[in-house]
Every structure is written in C-alpha cells, then in structure tokens.
Amino acid sequence: MHAFVETFLDHAWHVLIFPLDPNNRIYLLYIATSLAFAFGVYKFAERRAQHEGSFLRFLFPKDVWSHPSAWLDVRYFFFHQLIGHFLLLGFGAGLTSLFFGWVTGGASITEVASRGNESGIPDLVLAVGYMFVALIIIDFIGWYMHYLQHKVPVLWQFHKVHHSAEVMHPLSNYREHPVDNLAYGVFVGIGYGVVNGVAVNVVGHLPGMPSLLGVPLLMLAFNLFGYNLRHSHIWLRWPGVWSKVFPSPAHHHIHHSCHPDHIDKNFAFMFPFWDVIFKTYHMPQDNRDVKFGVPEYDGKDLDSCINLYVVPFRDAYRLLRKPKTANDNAVAQTPLPLEEHGQP
C-alpha cells in the first residue's frame, strides 16, 4: 500500500509540472510559441478590420470562456490525468519491450540500447534516418488507429469524448477516454517495439534520435509550430502546399468540426500527407463553417467528468445489444482507405 501511494504521489507531481516538462504539450516554451503565432493572427485580423479589442480579449473571448465545456476541460484534465493515466502507467512501454524482444529473438531493449555503433554508418546519418523512418511509421499507425476510431461504431463511442468539446482551448487536448488512451498505447507501443527491433536487426544497434531538450527534433518542431492552437478558437493555416506537408492548427480544427463537409476528415497527427494519400484531407480557406462538437449529441450526456468516463461504456453496451439493421451492414461493409488502395 505504501508503494502504491508513493507511486501515485510521484505521478501527481509529474502532472503538476507538465508546464516544465518538454515532453508535454503544455510545456511553457510550446505555449510561448503558440502565443507568438496567435499574436500574428491577431495583428493580421486587426489590419483587415476583422477584430476589435485587445490581444488579451482575442486570446480569451467571452463566448469560449463563459461556456461550460471550457471549464469541464479544466476539471477533466486533472481528473483524467490523475486517475485514467495513472491506471495505464507504463502499459505502452511494456508492449514496446515485449514486441522488441519478439522481433529480435529475445533481446533486451535496455541492453541493446547500450551497444555502440559498429555498422560503419556515421552516427548522425543513422540518427536522422531512424528519426524520420520511426516517426513516419508511428504517425501512420496513429493515423489508421484514428481512422478506425471514427469508422468502427464501438470505438467511436469512446473517441467521441474527445470530440464532445463544444469550445476548445489547450487543455481540451486532454479530453480523452481511457479506452482511447489504451487503444493508442497498444498500437503505438507495438509499433515502436517492431520498429526498434527491425532497426537493431538491420544496423546492429538501436540508434538514438537527434534531440533537443530531450525531445526528438522533428517532434520538437511539431510542438513549437503552434501546437497549442490546434485545440483553440484561433484559426491558423499554412499557405499553399505546406498545409499538406506539416500540420497547421487549422488542419485539426477541421477534424473537430461537425459541419457535414468536415466530418471524418484530417485524421493525421504529424504528417497530413497521410490524409492526402487516402483522400481524407480537407482544408478550406477560412473557418466560417467550423463548429466544434459531436453532431448526434446535444452535450447533456457528456457534461461531467464521471459522465465522460461512464456514458461511452453505456452507449457501447447499447450498440452491441442492438439488433443489426441493413444500414449497419452497409456501414460495416464500407471499405477502409487501405483496401481502396489495394494494400493489406
């Protein structure tokens, strides 16, 4: 019991210092760069007479911060991080280690990580190559898992928690159901285990990714380029083809929008070209049609921390008990993007 309490208190302290940890999305530097991008959007809107008032009012509009959904996200952040994430602690890392051993024939990932580079390939080349290959593969796994969470009805019952926010701010990013976290933990953990195992089999050791502040450079750039505006009211899209290469906040706004043209679009996390390849990419010029929320919900069910946990289980149970209709069969037979492109 003492060890349990100690572990929980360590976890709680880790949650409290999220703003000081570069591995967390609300790290102060990421917040600062998002504010810089927000100020650019504010000045642009001001010049075009599309906004009046101070920058502070632009950042904290009344229609966002007077909405119950905004404050539910604040409460749920602590509730979910302290309970749901504590219960899932170490799950993904365990799967990574398990599948790494399977791919390498039983090798220990901690022992292999200490090996030197004997491949003859310069360390920097290996590190950069490994970073791009690993993150692109993991991002594809995340993209496809995200697609399934929208297209498989039972998975959607849990994923809709994240989409139930009717207004958004950076802590809305953490409005996730534990089953969602578990699903990502399983698939991403397995993905990292396999990728790392293959890397060791190919080059003889586990390359490190080039990092700054303990964060791989590619992930650092992703976080620095306005990450915290992805869950916000501030519309920012990159010009031209860049929106198809690197994710802008607008890319994710469209994903959260319940406008008919936006539903089931923009599933990618880091690389929007997955959406381009599988024809789920959509990027309008402005956000006039963007409205956050879940189309089939009025917000009354998912209106408390407990309900955000419990209601998806209730709805999944009802869905599984409901007799199948012809329409359900038609949905179940809808091909996934990979099948449409002739891939397994």
N, C-alpha and C positions, 0 to 999 in steps of 0.2 A: 504493500500500500504506500509506503514511504517513497519507493522508487517511482510509482505511478504519479504521485503528487509532484515530485521533483521534476519529472519529465513534462508534466502539464504546465508547471510554472515556467520552465525553460521555453516551452512553446509559446506561452502567453507573452513572455518578454520579447521573443522574436517577432511576434505580431506587432507589438507596440513600437518596435524600432524599424518597421518597414520603411519609413521615410529616410532612414540612414543606411539602408542596405541596397547596393546597386543591382542585386538580383531580383528586386521587387519593382513592380511597375510604378509605384508611387514614390520612388526614390526622389529626393529633393532636386537632384540635377535634371531628372526627366520632367518633373513638374515645372522647373525653371525654363527649360527649352520649350515646353508646351505653352507657357505664358508668353514667351517671345513670339512664337508663331501666332498666338491669339492676338497679340498687340498688332502684328502686321495685318491680320484680318480686320481688326478694329479700325486701323488707320485707313485701309482701303475702303471700307464701308463708309467711313466718315467723309472721305473725299468724294464719294459718289452720292452723298446725302442719303445713304441707306440706313444710317444710325445716328441718333442724337443722344447726348448724355456722356457721362464719364466712362472711362475704361473699366472702372470698378462695377458700374451698373451693367456694362456689357458682359463682364465675366459672371456676374451673379444676378441674372434677370429675375424679376419677381415671379413670372409665370413658371419658372423652373423651381426656385427655392421655396415657393409657397405651396408646391404640390406635395401631397402626402407620399408619393412614390419616391421623391428625392430623399426624404428623411427615413423612409423604410430602408433604403440602401445603406444609409449610415448605420442604422441599428443592425442590419443584417450582416454588414461587414464584420463586426465584432462577434456576433452570434455564430456565423458560419466558420470564420477563421479559428475560433476557439473550440468549437465542437466538431464540425464536419471535417475540417482539415486535420485536427488532432487525431481523429479516429483513422484517417487514411495515411498517417505519418509513415513515410518510408516504403509505402507499397510499390510505387513505380521503381524506386531504386532496387528493391528486391527482385522485381521482374527483369530489370536490366542485367543484374548479376546472373540470374538463372539462365537467361537466353544467351548471354555471352558465353557461359560455360558450355551450353549445348552446341553452339556454333564452333567453338574452339576445341571441343573434345574434352571438356572438363577443366580448362584453365581457370585460375582465379583472376578476376579483373584487377584486384588490388596488387597482386604480384606482377601481372603483365604490365601494369602502368609504371612500374619502377624500372622496366627494361630500357636500355639505351637504344638509340637508332643505329642499326647496323645494316641498313638497306642500301646505303650509298647515295640515297636521295637527300639533298640538303634539308635540314630541319624546317626552314621557313616554307619551302615548297610543299613539304608534306603537311605542315600545319594549315596552310591556306587551302590546299586542295581538300584536306579532310574536313575543314570547317564548311566549305561550300557544299561538298557532297553530303555530309551528315545533315546539315540544316535543311537542304533542299528535300532530302528523303523524309526527314521527320516532318517537314511542313506539308508534304504530300499526304502523309499518314494523317496529320491533323485535318487537312482539307477534306479527305474522304470520310473520316470519322464525323466531321461536322456535317457533311452532306447526308450521311446516314441518320444523324440525329434529327434532321428535318424531314426525311423521307420515310423513315420507319416509324409508324404511329406510336408504338410503345416508347421508343426512345424520345420522341417528341414531347411526350407528357412530362419528362424531366427537363428537357432542354428549354421548354417554353418558360421556365422560371427565369432564365437569363433574358428572354425577350419580353417579359412582362413589365419591365420598367417603362413607364409612360413618359418620363423625362429622364435625361441622363447627365451624370457627372462622373468624374474618375472612379469613384467607389462603386458605381454601377457595374464596372468590370467584374466585381467580385460577387455579383448576384448570380450564383450558380448553385445547382443542386448537387449534393454529394454523389448521386449516381452519375451525373455528368462528369464530375471530377474523377470518379472511379473508372469510367469508360476511357477517358483520356490517359489516366495513369496506366491502365492496362496496355493500350495500344502504343503509346509513346514509349513506355518502359520496354516493351518487347522490341519496338523499333530500334531504340538505342542499343539494346543488347545485341541484336543481329548486326547492326551497322558496325559497332565496335568489334564484334567478333570477326567479321569479314575483313576489317582493316588490319587486325592482328594477323590473320591468315595470309593477307596479301603482302604486307610490308614487314612483318615480324615483330612489330611492337605497336603500342597504342599511341598515335600522335596526339599532341595537345593542340587545342585551337589557339590562334593568336588572340590574346585578350588584353583588355584594359579595365582596371578596377575589378578584376576577377570575372569579367563578362566577355564572351566571345565578341570580336569586333563587329561582326555582322548583326548580332543581336543588340549590341550597344547602339549601333546606328538606327536600328528599328525603333528602339526605345527613345532615342534622342529626337527623332524627327516627328515630334508632335504626338507621341503615342497616347498621352492622356486626353487628347482631343477626340480620340476615337469614340469614347463614351462621354459625350458632352453635347451642348447645343450649338457648338461653333463649327461651321461648315468650312472645310479646307480640302481642296482637291489639287493634286499636282497637274501641271499643264501637259496637254498632248499625250504622247505615248508613255510618259513617265508614270501615269496612273495605272498602267498595265504591267509595270515592272516592279515598282515599290509601293507599298500600300499607303494611301493617304487616309486621313481620318474620314473623309467623305466616303471612301470605299466601304467602311464599316457602318457608317450611318445608313447607307442604302440597305445593307444587310438587316439592320434593325427596323427598318421602315415596314409598316403594314399596308402601304399602298399596293394595289394589285400588280403594278409593274415592277415592284421591288421585292416581292415575296420570293424566297428561295434563290436569291442572288448573292454573289460576293461572299463565298464561304472561306476564302483564303485568309490566312493569318499574316504571313510574311511576304509571300510571293503571289501577287494577283494573276500571274500568267497561268496558274492552275485554272482559274475561272475563265480566262480567255480560251485555253485549250479545250475545256469541257463545256464551253458555251453557257456558263453561269455568270458571266461578267456583265455588269450594267453600271454605267456612270453618266448620269445627266449633267447638264451644265450648272444647275443650281439645285437648291433643296426645297423648292416651293411645294413639292408633293410629299416630302418626307414627314411621316408621322410615326412616332415610336409606339410600340405596344404589340399585343397579340390580337389578331383580328377576331377570333372567336370568344374573346374574354372581355368582360367589362371592368375587370380589375377588382371585383368584390371578393373573389375567392382567394386570390394571391395577394392578400393585404396585410399579412403579418409574418414575422419570422417563422413561427410554427407552421403556418399555412404553406409557406414556401417550401417547407420540408414535406408536409403531410399530404397536401392536395394532389401532387403528382402521383403518389402511390395509389390514392383513391381512384384517380382518373385512369391510371394504367390498369387497375383491377377491373374497373367497369368496362374498359375497352376489351380486355381479354375475355370477359364473360359474355360480351355482346355477340349474338349470332352474326356470322358474316353475311354481307349483302353482295349483290352483283357489283356495286360500286367499289366495295372493299377489295373484291377480287381483281377488279380492273386496276386499282391503285397498286396492289401487290405485284401485278404483272408488269408495271411500268419499268422499262429497263433503266439501269443506272448508267451514268456517263461512261464508265469504263467499258460496259458492254456495248454501248453505242459506238465506241471507237475500236471495237474488236480486240480489246485487251482482257486478260483474265480478271 
